Amino acid sequence: MVRRWLTPWLVLVSVGCGRPDKDVTFPEVSLVLAGGDTTIKNRTSSAFTAPATNLNEEEFNLHGEGDILFEGEFVMAPAPVRPGLGPTFNNTSCRGCHVRNGRGMPVLGENGTLRSPILVRVSLDPTALDRFPEARSLQGPGHGPYPVPGFGTQIQNHAVFGHEPEIGLSLSWEEATGTYPDGSPYTLRKPILGYSGSAEKLAVMQDSGVLRSIRQTPPVVGLGLLEAIPDQTLIDNEDPDDADGDGISGRLNRVWDPVAKTIAIGRFGWKASAPSLIVQTGNAFADDMGVKNPLAPDADGSIEISEDIVRKTAFYTQTLAVPDRIRTNPSALEGEKVFHQIACTGCHTPSLSTDGSSSIAALQNQTFAAFTDLMLHDMGEGLADGRPDYLASGQEWRTPPLWGLGLTGTILPQSGYLHDGRARTLEEAILWHGGEAEASRKAFEKLPKNERGQVIDFLKSL
């Protein structure tokens, strides 16, 4: 199926691998609010923490209950409030990784030891199953990643009193320099992981069959709108064989849904490996905090929190307001035109819509400007983590939404971009694009310096 533009206000343009004529007509600006009726006019450090502006009284109250759970610190059981932390974990609360509901950044201790809140996902290459035969029985339904024996699918580098972390993590950076066609220099960096622990654990981590992927926590605003996009809309927009010949072959991930007990479209996570926000939240409780729950129970089936707690926490992320973009910066408005000209919208679809099927009234029949297609795209060897996740290959990533992108430094100064936080600036993030996005990246590199700056100003206006 060929992707179809969903935006009624968008004037369609034909964009090839190069820049089209300056005379091409571009979309009107300022017509679609970033989050539809959920949008808030707030560009401060609290911009990601407000409830959607169109919640009814019942939804508003439930949002508040979820907020308390999202913010609260979990502790060791037994405890009267929020028990169940550990025995190993990455953080003690949702907000510990999603700082002010935004993205995380690596917090380094002595000697580069990674404390939080970057995560490391792990799994086994099927070719290593002969060395780790016990992993065959650990794989869940839906043919997802093979868990690493003793580690699961995520390294937990903290532990409660009386226990040892699974392994210690450290982080360093490898830098490389480059030059634009006009002679302007730039520097890129990528993260290098280090490990510390027992000889037995180090032997596992150093095995060539153990696949590792550093993940930076993403912002959580607007997620309910993405969840409410009809499945058929996404299916209609797939183009796995590049039938329209634009060099972009987006496809959906299909993953196991433990609630529906079936394969479903993946929407959330860097590789779209979670089908819904309740599944994403249940997994986060278990993997990030070690809190077992009905969606991710312990091996013996035991749980430490109820499904009601998981659902209320998920509801909080479903009903956060989306801050609107800046619409008065002339340079940013010109940059939006260039953004279209160099075909960035081939993946970063300007707007999407929900229908009336959501159980949350505030999310029904909304058109919003998320700048994502929720598809998997091959982003080239430079960004590859080599770790497949369901249908996603080791070079594929889901297109991240761009709404709120310009608030990254306001929410958490020095936070990075891309899946592992390697890009310190938006310019670096663009320069890492390869694969299906290589033509757009090369077009960006060839732009005059002032037009490159306009593109950055546009991204900062979101």
GIMO-V816187 format. One record per helix or strand of 3 or more residues. SS is the DSSP state (@ for helix, = for strand). FROM is the first residue (numbers start at 1). LEN is the number of residues. If there is no record, write none. Layout:
BEGIN
ss=<SS & SS>
from=<FROM & FROM>
len=<LEN & LEN>
END
This chain:
BEGIN
ss=<@ & @ & @ & @ & @ & = & = & @ & @ & = & = & @ & = & @ & @ & = & = & @ & @ & @ & @ & @ & = & @ & = & @ & @ & @ & @>
from=<36 & 57 & 94 & 99 & 110 & 113 & 119 & 126 & 133 & 168 & 185 & 199 & 210 & 223 & 231 & 253 & 262 & 277 & 307 & 330 & 344 & 361 & 376 & 381 & 396 & 405 & 426 & 435 & 449>
len=<3 & 15 & 4 & 3 & 3 & 4 & 6 & 3 & 5 & 12 & 12 & 7 & 6 & 5 & 7 & 5 & 5 & 13 & 12 & 12 & 3 & 3 & 3 & 3 & 3 & 7 & 6 & 12 & 13>
END
